[in-house]
Amino acid sequence: MECATCKKPATLACSGCKGATVLEGDAPSVHYCNAGCQKANWTQHKATCRRLQDRIVLYSVVEMAQRLFYVNRELTWIYLDIEKVEKTSDRMETTWPADYRVFPSQLVSSKEDKNSILVFLACIEGYMWTVEFVEGMLKGIVTTSTHVVYKTKNDKLRTRCYSMTTPIEEIVRDTGGITHEMLKVTLRSGEVFAVDITGAQYGYNEPVTPWTKYQNDRILFQYPESGQPAPRPYRLLQVNDYSLQKLIYFCKKMAGDKTAEEAIPFVFAGTLKAMNLRILGWQGNEKLSLRDMWKLPEKTLRVKLNDLIDFVEWSFHGIVQYPWSTVNGKRLATENKHSWVYGKK
């Protein structure tokens, strides 16, 4: 690498944008031979640096949203009691008996397969979940959000669920296209991305994709209702102020807001409110805001993000209103029986 200022050999990367996802068309990342050269080049690098910083925050927040959505789906798995899972080269088929129990993690062999079933028929709930995270964590970075409804193409996987009594002939004939919904976001930098946290049911696990690539690879055609502004959020996620006063406020609000919660037509309302409290609590105990967390070096950010998500999942274990818990939540509860250890590095 050569220094962006003096062209001498350089190894010092800009700490502000180091770790940003590299996309097609990006210029090579800048390097410097010393701090003086970096300071001298700031005027030229500033716009690129801030654009890449916004990209880091977007990818981190959406990853967090997707992983917590998987936790939510496992905690509130009320739709299907799956008895059998069969996977072929491009199909994931599940069948279920009459009585509901819990999500059958023991029947799937990989995290990817588990996630594909967890988000089955969850695209509407998933994009509304995403809307809450855009409002709660990306305000000022995302300038516009658009609701996209389309027919899929190039599916790597087709996830289907059938009753045990479904004739095999009907299963074999079930090869039609799928209608899917997700969010298109434009950042203040002008970059446009597809945000799709439920794409695992089609074999796509990455939740953020540059819009043009997503459109070319995944969208057969958009429906007439597509392209409308994203619906207004319910503002269930408000995590920037993690003071004790704000935590007490949300505790009281959650305890006395059952009527408003019932008016929200999504199962995740209560879960996301509870997660909001836990995210606030984690920030307070870590003495680290999410805004500052996104600015951490890549390795440290990864440690903190994993710890936050594990903490949220751990905190649900054994709570009465969510008796089913999650496999990972049970493991974490066994390892952290009495309290959570903060300050991991």
C-alpha positions as CSV (number, residue, x, y, z in Angstrom):
1,M,0.0,0.0,0.0
2,E,1.2,3.5,-0.6
3,C,0.4,6.6,1.4
4,A,-2.5,8.6,0.0
5,T,-0.6,11.9,0.7
6,C,3.1,11.3,0.0
7,K,2.9,8.0,-2.0
8,K,5.5,6.4,0.3
9,P,4.9,2.8,1.5
10,A,2.1,2.8,4.1
11,T,0.4,0.5,6.6
12,L,-1.8,2.9,8.6
13,A,-5.5,2.6,7.6
14,C,-8.1,5.1,8.5
15,S,-9.7,3.9,11.8
16,G,-13.0,5.7,11.0
17,C,-13.9,3.6,7.9
18,K,-11.7,0.6,8.3
19,G,-13.9,-2.5,8.3
20,A,-16.6,-1.2,6.0
21,T,-18.0,-3.8,3.6
22,V,-16.3,-3.4,0.3
23,L,-18.7,-3.2,-2.6
24,E,-18.2,-3.3,-6.4
25,G,-17.0,0.0,-7.7
26,D,-15.4,1.1,-4.4
27,A,-12.1,2.9,-4.6
28,P,-9.2,1.1,-2.9
29,S,-9.1,1.8,0.9
30,V,-6.8,4.6,1.9
31,H,-3.6,4.1,3.8
32,Y,-1.0,6.5,5.4
33,C,2.6,6.4,6.5
34,N,2.0,8.5,9.6
35,A,-0.6,10.6,11.4
36,G,0.6,13.8,9.8
37,C,-0.1,12.5,6.3
38,Q,-3.5,11.3,7.4
39,K,-4.4,14.8,8.8
40,A,-3.2,16.5,5.6
41,N,-5.4,14.2,3.5
42,W,-8.6,14.6,5.6
43,T,-10.2,17.2,3.3
44,Q,-10.0,14.8,0.4
45,H,-11.0,11.7,2.4
46,K,-13.7,13.2,4.6
47,A,-16.7,12.5,2.3
48,T,-15.7,8.9,1.5
49,C,-15.0,8.3,5.2
50,R,-18.4,9.4,6.4
51,R,-20.1,7.5,3.6
52,L,-18.3,4.3,4.7
53,Q,-19.0,5.0,8.4
54,D,-22.7,5.1,7.5
55,R,-22.4,1.9,5.7
56,I,-20.7,0.2,8.7
57,V,-23.6,1.4,10.9
58,L,-26.3,0.1,8.4
59,Y,-24.7,-3.3,8.1
60,S,-24.2,-3.6,11.9
61,V,-27.7,-2.5,12.8
62,V,-29.4,-4.7,10.2
63,E,-27.3,-7.7,11.3
64,M,-28.4,-7.0,14.9
65,A,-32.1,-6.7,13.7
66,Q,-31.9,-10.0,11.8
67,R,-30.3,-12.0,14.6
68,L,-32.8,-10.6,17.2
69,F,-35.6,-11.4,14.8
70,Y,-34.5,-15.0,14.7
71,V,-34.5,-15.0,18.5
72,N,-38.0,-13.4,18.5
73,R,-39.3,-16.1,16.1
74,E,-37.9,-18.9,18.2
75,L,-39.3,-17.4,21.4
76,T,-42.8,-16.9,20.0
77,W,-43.0,-20.0,17.8
78,I,-46.8,-20.4,17.8
79,Y,-47.5,-21.2,14.2
80,L,-46.4,-24.8,13.4
81,D,-45.4,-27.8,15.5
82,I,-42.9,-29.3,13.2
83,E,-42.4,-33.1,13.4
84,K,-40.2,-33.8,10.4
85,V,-37.8,-31.9,8.2
86,E,-36.5,-33.0,4.8
87,K,-34.0,-31.2,2.7
88,T,-33.2,-31.8,-0.9
89,S,-30.8,-29.8,-3.1
90,D,-33.0,-26.8,-3.3
91,R,-36.1,-27.5,-1.1
92,M,-36.7,-27.5,2.6
93,E,-39.9,-29.4,3.5
94,T,-41.4,-29.7,6.9
95,T,-44.5,-31.4,8.2
96,W,-46.3,-31.1,11.5
97,P,-48.8,-33.0,13.8
98,A,-51.8,-31.4,15.6
99,D,-50.4,-30.4,19.0
100,Y,-48.1,-27.4,19.4
101,R,-44.9,-27.7,21.4
102,V,-41.7,-25.8,20.6
103,F,-39.4,-25.0,17.7
104,P,-37.7,-28.4,16.8
105,S,-34.0,-27.3,16.7
106,Q,-33.0,-30.9,17.0
107,L,-34.4,-31.7,13.5
108,V,-32.1,-29.3,11.6
109,S,-28.4,-29.8,11.0
110,S,-27.2,-26.2,10.5
111,K,-27.9,-22.7,11.6
112,E,-28.8,-21.8,8.0
113,D,-31.5,-24.5,7.8
114,K,-32.9,-23.5,11.2
115,N,-33.1,-19.8,10.1
116,S,-34.8,-20.7,6.8
117,I,-37.7,-22.4,8.8
118,L,-37.8,-19.7,11.5
119,V,-38.6,-17.0,8.9
120,F,-41.0,-19.1,6.8
121,L,-44.0,-16.9,5.9
122,A,-42.5,-14.1,8.0
123,C,-41.6,-11.5,5.4
124,I,-44.4,-9.0,6.4
125,E,-43.5,-9.3,10.1
126,G,-39.8,-9.1,9.1
127,Y,-40.0,-5.9,7.2
128,M,-42.1,-4.3,9.9
129,W,-39.5,-5.4,12.4
130,T,-36.9,-3.8,10.2
131,V,-38.9,-0.5,10.1
132,E,-38.7,-0.4,13.9
133,F,-34.9,-0.7,13.8
134,V,-34.5,1.9,11.0
135,E,-36.6,4.3,13.2
136,G,-34.9,3.4,16.5
137,M,-31.2,3.1,15.4
138,L,-30.7,4.6,11.9
139,K,-32.5,8.0,12.1
140,G,-30.5,10.6,10.4
141,I,-28.5,8.0,8.4
142,V,-31.5,6.6,6.4
143,T,-33.3,9.3,4.5
144,T,-36.0,7.3,2.8
145,S,-37.5,3.8,3.3
146,T,-39.6,2.1,0.6
147,H,-41.8,-1.0,0.9
148,V,-41.1,-3.4,-1.9
149,V,-43.4,-6.3,-2.9
150,Y,-42.3,-8.6,-5.6
151,K,-42.2,-12.0,-7.2
152,T,-38.9,-13.8,-6.5
153,K,-36.5,-15.4,-8.9
154,N,-33.2,-17.3,-8.6
155,D,-34.3,-18.8,-5.3
156,K,-31.5,-21.0,-3.9
157,L,-33.9,-22.7,-1.6
158,R,-37.7,-23.2,-1.4
159,T,-38.9,-23.6,2.2
160,R,-42.4,-25.2,2.4
161,C,-44.5,-26.5,5.3
162,Y,-47.1,-29.2,4.8
163,S,-49.6,-31.0,7.0
164,M,-48.9,-34.6,7.6
165,T,-52.0,-35.4,5.7
166,T,-51.0,-33.5,2.5
167,P,-50.9,-35.9,-0.5
168,I,-47.4,-36.4,-1.9
169,E,-48.7,-35.4,-5.4
170,E,-49.7,-32.0,-4.1
171,I,-46.2,-31.5,-2.6
172,V,-44.5,-32.4,-5.8
173,R,-46.7,-30.0,-7.8
174,D,-45.9,-27.1,-5.4
175,T,-43.3,-25.3,-7.5
176,G,-44.9,-21.9,-8.1
177,G,-43.1,-18.6,-7.6
178,I,-43.3,-16.8,-4.2
179,T,-44.4,-13.2,-3.3
180,H,-42.0,-11.5,-1.0
181,E,-41.8,-8.2,0.9
182,M,-38.8,-6.2,2.1
183,L,-37.4,-2.7,2.6
184,K,-35.4,-0.5,0.3
185,V,-33.4,2.2,2.1
186,T,-31.6,5.3,0.8
187,L,-28.8,6.6,3.0
188,R,-27.9,10.3,3.3
189,S,-24.7,9.5,1.3
190,G,-26.9,8.5,-1.6
191,E,-26.2,4.8,-1.4
192,V,-29.3,2.6,-1.8
193,F,-29.6,-0.9,-0.3
194,A,-32.1,-3.7,0.0
195,V,-32.7,-4.8,3.6
196,D,-34.2,-8.2,3.8
197,I,-33.9,-10.1,7.1
198,T,-36.2,-13.0,6.0
199,G,-34.4,-14.1,2.9
200,A,-33.0,-17.3,4.5
201,Q,-36.2,-19.1,3.4
202,Y,-35.0,-18.7,-0.2
203,G,-31.4,-19.5,0.6
204,Y,-30.2,-15.9,1.0
205,N,-28.8,-15.2,4.5
206,E,-27.2,-11.8,4.0
207,P,-29.6,-9.2,5.2
208,V,-28.1,-6.2,3.3
209,T,-27.4,-6.0,-0.4
210,P,-26.7,-3.1,-2.7
211,W,-30.1,-2.3,-4.4
212,T,-29.1,-2.7,-8.0
213,K,-27.6,-6.2,-7.3
214,Y,-30.6,-7.3,-5.3
215,Q,-33.0,-6.0,-8.0
216,N,-31.1,-7.8,-10.8
217,D,-30.6,-11.1,-8.9
218,R,-33.7,-11.5,-6.9
219,I,-36.7,-9.6,-8.3
220,L,-38.7,-11.1,-11.2
221,F,-41.2,-8.2,-11.2
222,Q,-42.7,-5.8,-8.6
223,Y,-46.4,-5.6,-7.9
224,P,-48.4,-2.4,-8.4
225,E,-48.5,-1.8,-4.6
226,S,-44.8,-1.9,-4.5
227,G,-42.7,1.3,-4.1
228,Q,-44.8,3.0,-1.5
229,P,-43.2,4.7,1.5
230,A,-42.6,2.4,4.4
231,P,-45.4,2.4,7.0
232,R,-44.9,4.5,10.1
233,P,-43.2,2.6,12.9
234,Y,-44.8,1.9,16.2
235,R,-41.7,3.3,17.9
236,L,-41.2,0.2,20.0
237,L,-37.4,0.6,19.9
238,Q,-35.9,3.7,21.4
239,V,-32.4,3.0,22.7
240,N,-30.3,6.1,22.4
241,D,-30.9,7.4,25.9
242,Y,-30.0,4.6,28.3
243,S,-30.1,6.7,31.5
244,L,-31.8,5.2,34.6
245,Q,-34.7,7.6,34.3
246,K,-35.3,6.5,30.7
247,L,-35.1,2.8,31.8
248,I,-37.7,3.4,34.6
249,Y,-39.9,5.3,32.1
250,F,-39.9,2.3,29.7
251,C,-40.5,-0.2,32.5
252,K,-43.6,1.8,33.6
253,K,-44.8,2.2,30.0
254,M,-44.4,-1.5,29.2
255,A,-46.3,-2.4,32.4
256,G,-49.2,-0.1,31.6
257,D,-49.4,-0.2,27.9
258,K,-51.3,-3.5,27.2
259,T,-54.1,-1.8,25.3
260,A,-51.7,-0.1,22.9
261,E,-49.8,-3.4,22.5
262,E,-52.9,-5.3,21.6
263,A,-53.6,-2.7,18.8
264,I,-50.4,-3.7,17.1
265,P,-51.2,-6.5,14.7
266,F,-47.9,-8.3,15.1
267,V,-46.8,-11.0,17.6
268,F,-43.4,-9.3,18.1
269,A,-44.7,-6.2,19.8
270,G,-44.3,-7.4,23.4
271,T,-41.0,-9.2,22.6
272,L,-39.5,-6.1,20.9
273,K,-40.5,-3.9,23.9
274,A,-38.8,-6.3,26.2
275,M,-35.7,-6.3,24.0
276,N,-35.7,-2.5,24.1
277,L,-35.4,-2.6,27.9
278,R,-32.6,-5.1,27.7
279,I,-30.7,-3.2,25.1
280,L,-30.9,-0.1,27.3
281,G,-29.8,-2.0,30.4
282,W,-26.8,-3.5,28.5
283,Q,-25.7,-0.1,27.4
284,G,-25.9,1.2,30.9
285,N,-23.9,-1.6,32.4
286,E,-21.3,-1.5,29.7
287,K,-21.2,2.3,29.9
288,L,-21.2,2.2,26.1
289,S,-23.8,3.7,23.8
290,L,-24.7,2.0,20.5
291,R,-23.6,5.1,18.7
292,D,-20.1,4.7,20.2
293,M,-20.2,1.0,19.7
294,W,-20.6,1.3,15.9
295,K,-17.3,3.4,15.9
296,L,-15.2,0.7,17.6
297,P,-12.5,-1.2,15.7
298,E,-13.9,-4.1,13.7
299,K,-12.7,-6.8,16.1
300,T,-14.0,-5.1,19.2
301,L,-17.3,-4.2,17.5
302,R,-17.8,-7.9,16.7
303,V,-17.2,-8.9,20.3
304,K,-19.6,-6.3,21.7
305,L,-22.3,-6.9,19.2
306,N,-22.2,-10.7,19.9
307,D,-22.3,-10.0,23.6
308,L,-25.3,-7.7,23.3
309,I,-27.3,-10.2,21.3
310,D,-26.3,-13.0,23.7
311,F,-27.3,-10.9,26.7
312,V,-30.7,-10.1,25.2
313,E,-31.3,-13.8,24.4
314,W,-30.0,-14.9,27.9
315,S,-32.3,-12.5,29.7
316,F,-35.5,-14.1,28.2
317,H,-34.7,-17.5,29.7
318,G,-37.3,-18.6,32.2
319,I,-39.5,-15.5,31.9
320,V,-43.1,-16.5,32.4
321,Q,-44.6,-14.9,29.3
322,Y,-42.0,-16.5,27.1
323,P,-41.8,-20.0,28.6
324,W,-40.4,-21.7,25.4
325,S,-37.1,-19.8,25.5
326,T,-34.5,-20.7,22.8
327,V,-31.8,-23.4,22.6
328,N,-29.0,-20.8,22.8
329,G,-30.9,-19.0,25.7
330,K,-30.9,-22.2,27.7
331,R,-27.2,-22.7,27.0
332,L,-26.4,-19.2,28.1
333,A,-28.5,-19.5,31.2
334,T,-26.6,-22.6,32.2
335,E,-23.3,-20.8,31.7
336,N,-24.4,-17.6,33.4
337,K,-26.7,-18.8,36.1
338,H,-26.7,-15.8,38.4
339,S,-25.7,-12.7,36.5
340,W,-24.2,-11.5,33.2
341,V,-20.5,-10.7,33.0
342,Y,-20.1,-7.3,31.3
343,G,-17.0,-5.8,29.8
344,K,-15.9,-8.6,27.5
345,K,-13.1,-7.6,25.2
